[in-house]
């Protein structure tokens, strides 16, 4: 008796496997059309970037990057931080698409781990588990520039 029940269960399992495989094959056949349709509906909202200019901007030294940032995005320049030779920009909220496009055009890239836009300033390196703030000095160029202009103004008044 056990043998018959076992054979019946095996037959039922085989039928279930056959039905599951046919469902999988049907879904796989329909999937390419669904994927193509989903891709057609999802448009690329990114703004165009001149890739050659971006490549050239990525090798610029730190002072030139800061100068470009000051000229093109003065509000972003105020939040910029120089860490070692790299320039970092962090936002409290996601910036507009135009600002992201301009940062990318200037040679910045998004670092998901550090939640910052970073520019290598010609000093490319692989990622590190260590926080670069621990290894390199850092400063905010907008604050340094303000102090130097205040110092010059104070010296001019004193003279």
Secondary structure, DSSP 8 states (H G I E B T S, - for coil): -HHHHHHHHHHHHHHHHHHHHHHHHHHHHHHHHHHHHHHHHS--------HHHHHHHHTS-HHHHHHHHHHH-HHHHTT-EEETTEEEE--SS---HHHHHHHHHHT-EEETTTTEEEE-TT------SS-HHHHS-EE-HHHHHHHHHHHHHHHHHH-
